[in-house]
Amino acid sequence: MRGDGDGWAIGPDGRRRWGRHGAAGLLLRAPGHGGSPHVLLQHRAAWSHEGGTWSIPGGARDSHEDAVAAAVREAHEECGLPAGRIAVRADLRTAGDDATWSYTTVVADADEPLSTVANRESLELAWVPECDVAGMLLHHAFDDAWPGLRTRPLRLIVDMANLVGSRPDGWWRDRAGAAERMLDALEGGVPRTVPLGSAGFGWTTQVIAVTEGKARAAGDRDSIDVERAPGSGDDTIAQCAAGMWDGVTAVVTADRGLRARLPADAEVISPGRVLGWL
């Protein structure tokens, strides 16, 4: 029933928390000037809990909703955001527990900083450079969760032979054509916010696609660095991954031999996961 989540629940610490069925909020990012990540923040109305602080739009979850649906609905109600422009990347519990009350942060992307319309729960809404968020007066719960939610620059290195070979689209007859199609798909499908196993979240800053053999004939792309291996693609990928980078390096491959050659701190993303993005 719509609105049946409004009300108080007792949290794991014995204190009252808003949301009879728990609560959820939307952490929405979009590329700002120069492609750097900006976060949509809500300056909370004076009458609200910890009024005057900054946080993300959110609220109580109704009994029929999962956390993602609740967060997207609250973002529409409080900010006027259209659900069709929001691409969800992850959801994680950032407060509470499963037995009593919990708060779920839903992490999502928009393709650009969207226009907003504030309701009575906000003094203002603002797209804030991610690097500036920690210096703001934040709601204490968001402040506690923020270190695990922020992104680091992500360099994504794609083993094109492995990725193309994971999808039966006739690549064995026309490797260059299959590489062209995959590069086109990557340009439009790689998310900006990427959940990572050990490093929290990455913000896709650079994509390097390594081609080899006949696939080297595939053309360049505006937003992808196409690296044409002079010999073994694995050698070139290992060299790229070992290069200096101020952030997280992730390699898209299922090749165990290649994985063993990567730096210890490199993330590995399966081709199946990338195909799911596309």
C-alpha positions as a Markdown table, in Angstrom:
| # | Residue | x | y | z |
|---|---|---|---|---|
| 1 | Met | 0.0 | 0.0 | 0.0 |
| 2 | Arg | 1.3 | 3.4 | -0.9 |
| 3 | Gly | 2.6 | 5.3 | 2.1 |
| 4 | Asp | 2.3 | 2.4 | 4.6 |
| 5 | Gly | 6.0 | 2.7 | 5.3 |
| 6 | Asp | 5.6 | 6.1 | 6.9 |
| 7 | Gly | 6.1 | 5.8 | 10.7 |
| 8 | Trp | 8.8 | 4.9 | 13.2 |
| 9 | Ala | 10.7 | 1.7 | 13.8 |
| 10 | Ile | 13.1 | 0.7 | 16.5 |
| 11 | Gly | 16.6 | 0.4 | 15.1 |
| 12 | Pro | 19.3 | -2.0 | 16.3 |
| 13 | Asp | 20.6 | 0.5 | 18.8 |
| 14 | Gly | 17.1 | 0.8 | 20.4 |
| 15 | Arg | 16.5 | 4.3 | 19.0 |
| 16 | Arg | 13.6 | 5.3 | 16.8 |
| 17 | Arg | 14.3 | 5.4 | 13.0 |
| 18 | Trp | 12.0 | 6.6 | 10.3 |
| 19 | Gly | 10.5 | 3.9 | 8.1 |
| 20 | Arg | 8.4 | 1.1 | 9.4 |
| 21 | His | 9.8 | -1.2 | 6.7 |
| 22 | Gly | 13.2 | 0.4 | 6.6 |
| 23 | Ala | 14.4 | 3.3 | 4.4 |
| 24 | Ala | 16.4 | 3.9 | 1.2 |
| 25 | Gly | 18.1 | 6.8 | -0.5 |
| 26 | Leu | 19.5 | 7.5 | -4.0 |
| 27 | Leu | 23.2 | 8.4 | -4.5 |
| 28 | Leu | 23.1 | 9.7 | -8.0 |
| 29 | Arg | 26.3 | 10.6 | -10.0 |
| 30 | Ala | 26.7 | 12.3 | -13.3 |
| 31 | Pro | 29.7 | 13.6 | -15.3 |
| 32 | Gly | 30.3 | 17.3 | -14.7 |
| 33 | His | 32.9 | 19.6 | -16.3 |
| 34 | Gly | 35.7 | 17.6 | -17.8 |
| 35 | Gly | 33.9 | 14.3 | -17.0 |
| 36 | Ser | 34.6 | 14.4 | -13.3 |
| 37 | Pro | 31.9 | 12.9 | -11.0 |
| 38 | His | 29.3 | 15.1 | -9.5 |
| 39 | Val | 26.8 | 13.9 | -6.8 |
| 40 | Leu | 23.3 | 15.1 | -6.3 |
| 41 | Leu | 22.9 | 16.3 | -2.8 |
| 42 | Gln | 19.9 | 17.6 | -0.8 |
| 43 | His | 20.2 | 20.5 | 1.7 |
| 44 | Arg | 17.7 | 19.2 | 4.2 |
| 45 | Ala | 14.8 | 21.5 | 5.3 |
| 46 | Ala | 15.1 | 23.0 | 8.8 |
| 47 | Trp | 12.2 | 21.0 | 10.2 |
| 48 | Ser | 13.6 | 17.7 | 9.2 |
| 49 | His | 16.0 | 15.4 | 11.2 |
| 50 | Glu | 19.3 | 17.2 | 11.4 |
| 51 | Gly | 17.9 | 20.0 | 9.3 |
| 52 | Gly | 20.4 | 22.2 | 7.5 |
| 53 | Thr | 22.8 | 19.3 | 6.8 |
| 54 | Trp | 23.4 | 17.8 | 3.4 |
| 55 | Ser | 22.5 | 14.2 | 2.4 |
| 56 | Ile | 21.0 | 12.3 | -0.5 |
| 57 | Pro | 17.2 | 12.2 | -1.3 |
| 58 | Gly | 15.5 | 9.3 | 0.4 |
| 59 | Gly | 12.8 | 8.1 | 2.8 |
| 60 | Ala | 10.7 | 5.3 | 4.1 |
| 61 | Arg | 10.2 | 2.1 | 2.1 |
| 62 | Asp | 6.7 | 0.9 | 1.6 |
| 63 | Ser | 5.8 | -2.7 | 2.3 |
| 64 | His | 5.4 | -3.6 | -1.4 |
| 65 | Glu | 8.7 | -2.0 | -2.5 |
| 66 | Asp | 12.3 | -3.2 | -2.6 |
| 67 | Ala | 15.0 | -0.7 | -1.8 |
| 68 | Val | 15.7 | 0.3 | -5.4 |
| 69 | Ala | 12.1 | 1.1 | -6.1 |
| 70 | Ala | 11.8 | 3.1 | -2.9 |
| 71 | Ala | 14.9 | 5.1 | -3.6 |
| 72 | Val | 13.9 | 6.0 | -7.2 |
| 73 | Arg | 10.4 | 6.9 | -6.0 |
| 74 | Glu | 11.7 | 9.2 | -3.3 |
| 75 | Ala | 14.1 | 10.9 | -5.8 |
| 76 | His | 11.2 | 11.6 | -8.0 |
| 77 | Glu | 9.1 | 13.0 | -5.2 |
| 78 | Glu | 11.8 | 15.1 | -3.6 |
| 79 | Cys | 13.8 | 16.1 | -6.7 |
| 80 | Gly | 11.5 | 15.6 | -9.7 |
| 81 | Leu | 14.0 | 13.1 | -11.2 |
| 82 | Pro | 12.6 | 10.9 | -14.0 |
| 83 | Ala | 13.1 | 7.2 | -13.3 |
| 84 | Gly | 13.9 | 6.6 | -17.0 |
| 85 | Arg | 17.1 | 8.7 | -16.7 |
| 86 | Ile | 18.4 | 6.8 | -13.7 |
| 87 | Ala | 20.7 | 3.8 | -14.2 |
| 88 | Val | 21.1 | 1.8 | -11.0 |
| 89 | Arg | 24.6 | 0.3 | -10.5 |
| 90 | Ala | 24.4 | -1.2 | -6.9 |
| 91 | Asp | 22.5 | -1.2 | -3.6 |
| 92 | Leu | 24.0 | -1.8 | -0.2 |
| 93 | Arg | 22.9 | -1.6 | 3.4 |
| 94 | Thr | 24.7 | 1.4 | 5.0 |
| 95 | Ala | 23.0 | 1.4 | 8.3 |
| 96 | Gly | 21.0 | -0.9 | 10.6 |
| 97 | Asp | 20.5 | -4.6 | 10.2 |
| 98 | Asp | 18.1 | -7.1 | 8.6 |
| 99 | Ala | 16.3 | -8.0 | 11.8 |
| 100 | Thr | 15.0 | -4.6 | 12.9 |
| 101 | Trp | 15.5 | -1.6 | 10.7 |
| 102 | Ser | 17.9 | -0.9 | 7.8 |
| 103 | Tyr | 18.9 | 1.9 | 5.5 |
| 104 | Thr | 19.9 | 1.0 | 1.9 |
| 105 | Thr | 21.9 | 3.3 | -0.3 |
| 106 | Val | 21.1 | 2.8 | -4.0 |
| 107 | Val | 24.0 | 3.9 | -6.2 |
| 108 | Ala | 23.1 | 5.1 | -9.7 |
| 109 | Asp | 24.3 | 7.1 | -12.7 |
| 110 | Ala | 22.7 | 9.7 | -14.9 |
| 111 | Asp | 24.2 | 10.6 | -18.3 |
| 112 | Glu | 24.4 | 14.3 | -17.3 |
| 113 | Pro | 23.5 | 16.5 | -14.3 |
| 114 | Leu | 19.7 | 16.4 | -14.5 |
| 115 | Ser | 17.4 | 19.3 | -13.8 |
| 116 | Thr | 15.7 | 19.1 | -10.4 |
| 117 | Val | 12.6 | 20.5 | -8.7 |
| 118 | Ala | 12.8 | 20.6 | -4.9 |
| 119 | Asn | 9.8 | 19.8 | -2.7 |
| 120 | Arg | 9.2 | 21.0 | 0.9 |
| 121 | Glu | 11.8 | 18.6 | 2.3 |
| 122 | Ser | 14.7 | 20.5 | 0.8 |
| 123 | Leu | 16.2 | 24.0 | 1.2 |
| 124 | Glu | 18.0 | 23.4 | -2.1 |
| 125 | Leu | 19.3 | 20.7 | -4.4 |
| 126 | Ala | 22.8 | 20.8 | -5.8 |
| 127 | Trp | 25.1 | 18.8 | -8.1 |
| 128 | Val | 28.3 | 18.9 | -6.1 |
| 129 | Pro | 31.8 | 17.8 | -7.3 |
| 130 | Glu | 32.5 | 14.5 | -5.5 |
| 131 | Cys | 35.9 | 15.8 | -4.3 |
| 132 | Asp | 34.0 | 18.5 | -2.3 |
| 133 | Val | 31.4 | 16.3 | -0.6 |
| 134 | Ala | 33.6 | 15.4 | 2.5 |
| 135 | Gly | 34.1 | 19.1 | 3.3 |
| 136 | Met | 30.4 | 19.9 | 3.6 |
| 137 | Leu | 28.2 | 19.7 | 6.7 |
| 138 | Leu | 26.7 | 16.3 | 6.2 |
| 139 | His | 24.0 | 14.4 | 7.9 |
| 140 | His | 25.8 | 12.2 | 10.4 |
| 141 | Ala | 24.6 | 8.9 | 8.8 |
| 142 | Phe | 25.6 | 10.0 | 5.3 |
| 143 | Asp | 28.9 | 11.2 | 6.7 |
| 144 | Asp | 29.5 | 7.8 | 8.3 |
| 145 | Ala | 28.7 | 6.0 | 5.0 |
| 146 | Trp | 30.4 | 8.3 | 2.6 |
| 147 | Pro | 34.0 | 6.8 | 2.7 |
| 148 | Gly | 32.6 | 3.5 | 1.4 |
| 149 | Leu | 30.5 | 5.2 | -1.2 |
| 150 | Arg | 32.9 | 7.6 | -2.9 |
| 151 | Thr | 34.7 | 6.6 | -6.1 |
| 152 | Arg | 38.2 | 6.4 | -7.3 |
| 153 | Pro | 39.4 | 7.0 | -10.9 |
| 154 | Leu | 39.0 | 3.7 | -12.8 |
| 155 | Arg | 41.2 | 2.6 | -15.7 |
| 156 | Leu | 39.3 | -0.2 | -17.5 |
| 157 | Ile | 41.5 | -2.4 | -19.7 |
| 158 | Val | 39.6 | -4.7 | -22.0 |
| 159 | Asp | 40.9 | -8.0 | -23.4 |
| 160 | Met | 39.0 | -7.6 | -26.7 |
| 161 | Ala | 39.8 | -11.1 | -27.9 |
| 162 | Asn | 38.4 | -12.7 | -24.8 |
| 163 | Leu | 35.4 | -10.4 | -24.7 |
| 164 | Val | 34.5 | -10.7 | -28.3 |
| 165 | Gly | 35.0 | -14.5 | -28.1 |
| 166 | Ser | 32.4 | -14.7 | -25.3 |
| 167 | Arg | 29.6 | -13.7 | -27.6 |
| 168 | Pro | 28.7 | -16.0 | -30.6 |
| 169 | Asp | 28.1 | -13.3 | -33.2 |
| 170 | Gly | 30.2 | -14.8 | -36.0 |
| 171 | Trp | 33.5 | -13.3 | -34.8 |
| 172 | Trp | 35.4 | -16.3 | -36.2 |
| 173 | Arg | 34.4 | -15.3 | -39.8 |
| 174 | Asp | 35.1 | -11.6 | -39.4 |
| 175 | Arg | 37.3 | -10.7 | -36.4 |
| 176 | Ala | 37.7 | -7.0 | -37.4 |
| 177 | Gly | 34.0 | -6.6 | -37.9 |
| 178 | Ala | 33.2 | -8.3 | -34.5 |
| 179 | Ala | 35.7 | -6.0 | -32.8 |
| 180 | Glu | 34.1 | -3.0 | -34.5 |
| 181 | Arg | 30.7 | -4.0 | -33.1 |
| 182 | Met | 32.0 | -4.6 | -29.7 |
| 183 | Leu | 33.8 | -1.2 | -29.6 |
| 184 | Asp | 30.5 | 0.5 | -30.6 |
| 185 | Ala | 28.7 | -1.4 | -27.8 |
| 186 | Leu | 31.4 | -0.5 | -25.2 |
| 187 | Glu | 31.2 | 3.2 | -26.1 |
| 188 | Gly | 27.6 | 3.4 | -25.2 |
| 189 | Gly | 27.4 | 0.7 | -22.5 |
| 190 | Val | 30.3 | 1.1 | -20.1 |
| 191 | Pro | 28.9 | 2.6 | -16.8 |
| 192 | Arg | 30.6 | 5.5 | -15.2 |
| 193 | Thr | 30.1 | 4.2 | -11.6 |
| 194 | Val | 31.5 | 0.6 | -11.3 |
| 195 | Pro | 31.2 | -1.5 | -8.1 |
| 196 | Leu | 34.5 | -3.2 | -7.4 |
| 197 | Gly | 35.3 | -6.1 | -5.2 |
| 198 | Ser | 38.1 | -4.7 | -3.0 |
| 199 | Ala | 38.1 | -1.0 | -3.9 |
| 200 | Gly | 34.5 | 0.1 | -3.3 |
| 201 | Phe | 33.5 | 2.0 | -6.4 |
| 202 | Gly | 35.4 | 3.2 | -9.5 |
| 203 | Trp | 34.5 | 6.1 | -11.8 |
| 204 | Thr | 35.4 | 5.1 | -15.3 |
| 205 | Thr | 38.0 | 7.7 | -16.5 |
| 206 | Gln | 39.8 | 5.7 | -19.1 |
| 207 | Val | 38.9 | 2.7 | -21.3 |
| 208 | Ile | 41.7 | 0.9 | -23.1 |
| 209 | Ala | 40.7 | -1.8 | -25.6 |
| 210 | Val | 43.5 | -4.1 | -26.6 |
| 211 | Thr | 43.1 | -5.7 | -30.0 |
| 212 | Glu | 45.4 | -8.3 | -31.7 |
| 213 | Gly | 45.7 | -10.2 | -35.0 |
| 214 | Lys | 43.1 | -9.4 | -37.6 |
| 215 | Ala | 41.0 | -7.4 | -35.0 |
| 216 | Arg | 43.7 | -4.7 | -35.1 |
| 217 | Ala | 41.9 | -3.4 | -38.2 |
| 218 | Ala | 39.1 | -2.1 | -36.1 |
| 219 | Gly | 39.0 | 1.7 | -36.1 |
| 220 | Asp | 39.7 | 4.2 | -33.3 |
| 221 | Arg | 36.9 | 5.6 | -31.0 |
| 222 | Asp | 36.5 | 9.0 | -29.4 |
| 223 | Ser | 36.0 | 7.7 | -25.9 |
| 224 | Ile | 38.1 | 4.5 | -26.0 |
| 225 | Asp | 41.8 | 4.2 | -26.4 |
| 226 | Val | 42.3 | 1.4 | -28.9 |
| 227 | Glu | 45.7 | -0.3 | -28.3 |
| 228 | Arg | 46.8 | -2.5 | -31.1 |
| 229 | Ala | 49.1 | -5.2 | -29.9 |
| 230 | Pro | 52.2 | -5.7 | -32.1 |
| 231 | Gly | 52.2 | -9.4 | -31.0 |
| 232 | Ser | 50.5 | -11.1 | -28.1 |
| 233 | Gly | 47.5 | -9.2 | -26.7 |
| 234 | Asp | 48.3 | -10.6 | -23.3 |
| 235 | Asp | 51.7 | -9.0 | -23.3 |
| 236 | Thr | 50.2 | -5.6 | -24.2 |
| 237 | Ile | 47.5 | -5.9 | -21.5 |
| 238 | Ala | 50.0 | -6.9 | -18.9 |
| 239 | Gln | 52.2 | -3.9 | -19.8 |
| 240 | Cys | 49.2 | -1.5 | -19.7 |
| 241 | Ala | 48.1 | -2.8 | -16.3 |
| 242 | Ala | 51.6 | -2.3 | -14.9 |
| 243 | Gly | 51.8 | 1.3 | -16.0 |
| 244 | Met | 51.4 | 4.1 | -13.5 |
| 245 | Trp | 47.9 | 5.1 | -12.6 |
| 246 | Asp | 46.5 | 7.2 | -9.8 |
| 247 | Gly | 43.4 | 5.1 | -9.1 |
| 248 | Val | 42.1 | 1.6 | -9.7 |
| 249 | Thr | 43.0 | -0.6 | -12.6 |
| 250 | Ala | 40.5 | -3.3 | -13.7 |
| 251 | Val | 41.0 | -5.8 | -16.5 |
| 252 | Val | 38.2 | -7.4 | -18.4 |
| 253 | Thr | 39.2 | -11.0 | -19.0 |
| 254 | Ala | 38.5 | -14.6 | -18.2 |
| 255 | Asp | 42.0 | -15.8 | -19.2 |
| 256 | Arg | 43.6 | -17.4 | -16.1 |
| 257 | Gly | 47.1 | -17.2 | -17.6 |
| 258 | Leu | 46.6 | -13.4 | -18.1 |
| 259 | Arg | 45.1 | -12.9 | -14.7 |
| 260 | Ala | 48.3 | -14.4 | -13.1 |
| 261 | Arg | 50.4 | -11.8 | -14.9 |
| 262 | Leu | 48.5 | -8.8 | -13.6 |
| 263 | Pro | 49.6 | -6.6 | -10.7 |
| 264 | Ala | 48.3 | -7.9 | -7.3 |
| 265 | Asp | 46.1 | -4.8 | -6.8 |
| 266 | Ala | 44.4 | -5.0 | -10.2 |
| 267 | Glu | 40.7 | -5.9 | -10.2 |
| 268 | Val | 39.4 | -8.5 | -12.7 |
| 269 | Ile | 36.0 | -8.2 | -14.3 |
| 270 | Ser | 34.4 | -11.1 | -16.1 |
| 271 | Pro | 33.4 | -10.7 | -19.8 |
| 272 | Gly | 29.9 | -11.9 | -18.8 |
| 273 | Arg | 29.5 | -9.0 | -16.4 |
| 274 | Val | 30.6 | -6.6 | -19.2 |
| 275 | Leu | 28.2 | -8.2 | -21.7 |
| 276 | Gly | 25.5 | -7.6 | -19.1 |
| 277 | Trp | 26.3 | -3.8 | -19.2 |
| 278 | Leu | 25.8 | -3.8 | -22.9 |
